[in-house]
Amino acid sequence: MFRRADILPIGLDIGHDSVKMLQLELCGGELIARAAASRPLDPLLRAKGEAAMDAALEVAADLLRRGGFIGRRVVAALPREIVHIKNLRLPLMPAAELPTAIRFEARNIFPFDTESAYVDYLAVSEVRQGGDVRQEVIVLAARQAEVDDFLERLDRVGMIVDSLDADPCALYRTVEKFVRRRDDDLEVHVLIDVGLRRTQVVIGRGRELTFVKPIDIGGQRLNEIVAQRLGITMAEAQSLRRRLSAMPQEGGVDGQESVRQAVFNATRAIMEELGREVSLCLRYHSVTFRGPGPTRVRVLGGEANDPNLRTVLGAALSMPVEVGRPLISVNCSECKAANQPGPMCEWATALGLVLKKTGGKFPPRDGSRRSTRAAVGEVIDLNQAVASAGESRASDNKATAEVARA
């Protein structure tokens, strides 16, 4: 009974291409993974709206029954498409007056009637605008009808909703909960979560989330261009990119190298576009929030394992780009599904959702605290990144002929 009292609710992350569920136990200040399960979703259902959500929730219900989870309480991420995020700068005012002012301003910044919407906010910090000092605020809103519909669907599949959350907040919680030392309060953390349909840029200083920006570039666009250039299906393009990401970057056979180069050539322009967008986010943050800037960037999500993406981002941002390891401070030895080789970078949102129901901070596990110049995951050497970006393009026709043997 004492151990069960420490079991946390299940983090439920319903993405566009998979469902992930994670449950932790808090034991003596240590986070222990007790159950984890994930399953890909049928690509044919992705564009079918409500049918896709119903199918995803049926998958989640099946994982709940079969995955060894304790209880049915969940902390769920709101569907990404129903959460709208805007930044506001308001005159300085007492904290008690801020909610009313935000409600008033929200009527003009969201494309729906906020009187019938849930509106919440994160008060970031004071910033200078010309000669004035203003309050920077991140405002989040979702229509009440869409949130209520999501809650009803969760209830129909037997889940008890302990709390709802937004992706950016969950992502940054994987950093904020492990900030312990006073010196770490000044460190700027940059998280780039690259999913199937879009990318989330989340930036914060120490324990404070300061910037959120969704970018409509994700793995789907990369798969589409590879399929078009190499004359293969979307599913084959996605499978090919995943196989190439899992292969060693050096020493491949000639056929593999030509395919790898063709995939890089096809996707480079989109990756460079993403790099420019992220660079603009970093520039805005550095101008808005004075103080030391970031010294590294962590990439999370299903696309984080793509070395080409990290290479291009490293060249665009002129700083080390690492694969994030969100579970590095969690004891996963007793949970096979969470104790897998590799960085497990796609589990960041699920972990952040679980951590919402915890208080206090947690010490990092051995080896998880690194200097700001060291890698949490694989660090891209900038000289190598620049050299790779300047390589001559291989023939796409030759690569297409080798796809079947890659």
N, C-alpha and C positions, 0 to 999 in steps of 0.2 A: 504493500500500500504506500509506503514511504517513497519507493522508487516511482510508482505511477504518478504521484503528486508532482513529480518533476518532469513528466512527459509534456512537451510543448505541443501546441496545435500544429496541424499539418500545413506546410506551405504549398499552395496550389498555384502553379504557373501554367496557364493555358496559352500556348503560343499559336502561331499560324501553322506550324508544321509539326508540333509535338505537344504532349502533356507531360509535365514533370511534377512530382510530389515528393516532399522531403519532410521527415519528422526527426526532431532532435530531443535528447534528454539533457537536462541541466543537472550535473552531478558534481558537487563540491567546487563550483565555479568553472568546471570544464564542460564544453559542449561535446556531446557524443551522438553520432548518427545512429538512430535506431531502425529507421526504415526509409527506403528511397525506391522510387519506381518511375520509369519514363516509357513512353510509347509514341512512335511517330503517327501522324494523322494521314488519312487518305488524301493525296494531292487533288483528287477529283472533287473533293468537298470544299476546298479552300475558298472558292468563289461563290458559295451558295448561302451565305449569310446565316440565317437562323438555323438552317439544316446543319451547317458546319458547326455551330456552337452546340447544338443538341448532340451531334456525333462526338464532339470533343468531351462533353460532360458524361456521356455514356462510357467513354474510355476512362475518364477519371474515376467514375463509380466502380468500374471493373478493377482498376488498380487499387482502389481503396479496399475492395474485398479480398484481393489476392496478394497484396503487397506487404502484409505483416504489420499494418499500421494499427495503432492503439486509439480507439475512439473514432469519432466522426467530425470533430471540430476542425475547421480549416480557417486559415488566413489566406484569402484569395486576392489575386491581382485583378483589378477591373480590366475588362477587355480594352486593349490599347486604342481601338478606334472610337471609343465613346468618351475618352478622357481628353479634354482640351486644356492646353497650358499656355499661359501668357505671362509676360513680365510687366510690372507696373512700377512707376516711380511716383511716390506720393510726398506731399509736404510732411515734415515731421509733426507728429501729433501724439497725444497720450495713447498708450496701448489699448485702453478701453474703447477708444473711438475708431480704431483701425478696422474692425469688422464691418462697421456701418459704411465707412468710406470705400472699402473694397467692394461691398455689395453695390454701391452706387456706381462705381467705375466699371464694374463687370458688365453692366447693361450695355456698354458701348464697345466692348472688346471681344465678345463672343457671338457667334453666328446663330444664336437662339435666345429665347426669352429666359433670362436667368431667374425670373420669379418662380419658374417651375424647374429649377435645376439645383443640384447640390453644388455649393461653392465653398472651397476651402483655400487656405493660403499658407505660405511659408514666409515669415518676415525675415529677410536675409540680413541686411546691415545698412548702415548709413553710407551714402555715396555722394560725391560732389558732382553737381551739374552746373557748369559755369561757375558763378559765384555763390550758388545756393547749395545747401545740404539737404538731401532728400532721402526718403526711405525706399529701398529696393525691396520689392515683394514679388514672389512667384505665386501666381493664382492658378488654381486647378478647378475645373468645372465639368460636370456631367449632367445630362438631362435626368431628371428624377424617374421618368418612365423607363429609360434604358437601364438605370441602376436597379430599379425595382424588378424589372423583367429578369435581369441576371440573377438576382437573389431568389426569385421564384424558381428559376431553372435549377439552381443549386439545391434548393429544398426538395424539388421533385426527384432528384437522384439520391436523396438521403443524406446530404451533407448539412452540418450545422455550422453556420457562418459565425465565427468568432469575431472576425474583423475583415474589412476591405482595405485595399491599399492601391497606390499607383506605382507603376514600374520604377520611375526615377527614384522615388523615396526608398523602395526596397533595395535598389541597386546600391545607393549610397550608404545604406545601413550596413552593408558588408564591409565598409571601411570605418564608419563612425563608431561602431560597437567595439572596435579593437584599438581605438586611439586611447592610449593610457598616459603617456608622458607629456609633460607640459611643452617640451620642445616640439612634439608632433602637432600641436595646435596650429603651428605656422605652416605646415606642409600642405601644398596644394595637390589635391588628388584629381586626376582626370580619368574618367571611365568612359569608354566608347563601347556601347553594347550594339553589336551588328547582328540584327536578326534577319528573318526571311524577307520582310516587306519594308522595314525601315531601320534606321540607326538612331539610338538615343545617346546624346552627349550629356554627361553628368559631371559637373565640376563642383568641388567644395574645398574649403580650407579647414583642416582639422576636423572638428565635429559638426561643422556647419555646411549644409548644402547651400550653394550660392548660385548655381546656374544650371538650367535644363534646356535642351534644344532637341526636338525631334527632326530628323533629316530623312526625306523620302527616298533613301537609297538603301537597298539591302541585298541579300543573297539572291532574291528572285530576279532582279535586273542582271546580275552577273550570270545566272544560269541561262537567262534568255539570250544574252549576246553570245555565249559559248555555243548554245544550241543552233543559233542562226549561222554563226561563222563556220562551224564544223559540220553542219547538216545532220544533226542528231536531235533526238527528242529532249524535252526539258528534263525528264526523269534521268535520261542518260547523261545529260550535261551535269546535273547535280551529283550523280554517282561518280562521274569522272573527276570532278573537282575535289570531292571528298577523298577519293583514292590517291590523287596527286598530293593532297595535303598530308596524308599519312605516310607517304614515301619519303625516304631520305632525300635531302636537297642536292647531294653530291653523289656521283658515281652511278647514276642510272644508265641503262642501256640507251643506245642511240634513238630507238623508237620512242621511249618514254621521254627523253629530253626534248625531242621535236614536238611532242604533244604538249608537254609542259610549257614550252616557249609559245606555242600557238594559243594556249589558254591564257597565258599572261598577256600576250599581244591583244587578244580579244577583250580582256577585262580591264586593261590598264587605264583606258580613258575614264571609265566609270569610277575606278578606284581613285584616280587623280582628282576627279570631281568631288568625291567624298573627302579627300584630303584637304581640298581647298575650303570646303564647308567647315570642317573641323578647325582648320587654321583660323577662319573668321571668328569662330566661337572663342578660341583661345585669345585672339586679339581683343575681342570685346571684353572678356573677363579681365585681362591685364590692364585695360584702360579704366574699367569700372571699379575694380577692387585693387587698391594699391597694396604693395608689399611684394615679397618674393614670389616668383612665378613657379610653375611646375618644372620638374626636372625629368619627368618620365610620363608615359601614357600607358594605361592598361586597357587592353582590348578584351571584351567579353562577348558571350553569345555564340550562336552556332557557327558564325563565320570567322571566329577568332583564330582558329587553327590554320587558316590559309596563310602560308608564308608570303605569298605575293602581296596580299593585302597589307601585312605588317611592313613589308619592304617599302611599298609606295607611301604608306602613312608616315613611316620614319623619315623618308626623304622630304615629304611635304611639310612636316612639323619640325624638322631639324632637332629631334630629341629621341632618346631611346623609346621604342615601342615594345611592350611586353605582353605576353599572354597572361591574363589574370588567372589566379588560382584561388577562387573564393572559398574553397573548403580546406585551405591549408591550415587553418586554426581550429578545425573540427576533427575530433578523434573518430576516424571512419573505420577503424580496425574490426569492429563488430558488425559492419554493414557492408556486405559484398557489393551491392549496387552502387554505393558511394565510394568504395575503395577500389577504383579502377586506375589503370595507368593513364598518364596524361594529365593535363591541367584541370579538367572538369569545368571549363570556363562557362559552359552553358547552364550551370546550376546557380549562378549568382542571384537571379531573381527569386528562385525558390528559397534560397538561404536567407535572403533579406526579408522575405515574408515571415519565415519562422521567427526571426530575431525581433520582429515587431512586438511580440508578447513577452519580451525579456526586459529586465531592468538592469542598470549598471553597465559596466564594461567588462570585457573578457581579455585575459592575457593571451598574446599570440603563442602558438606552440613552437617548440624548438625549431630554429632555422627559418621561421617565417618573417622575422624582423630583419630587414636588409638595409644597408645604407642606400641613400637616394640614388646613388650611381650604379647600384647592383641590380640584377634582374630578379623579379619575382618569377617570371617565366623566361622565355627565350627573348634576349635582347637583340635587336637588329643593329648591326654595326653600320654606322652612317656612311662610311666610305664604301662598304659593300652595297648599301642601298643605292647610292648615287651611281656606282658602277653598273649595277643591275638595270637601273632606269635608262642607262645610255647604251645598253647592248643593242646590237643590230637585230632586227626582227627576222625570225625564221619564217620559212614559207608555210603559210596556212594549208596549202594544198598537200604538201608532204605530210603535215601533221594529221590531216583528215584521214589519210590512208593508213596511219598507224594507230588510230583510235581504238580499233578492235583489239590490238595487241597490248595496249597500255595497262 
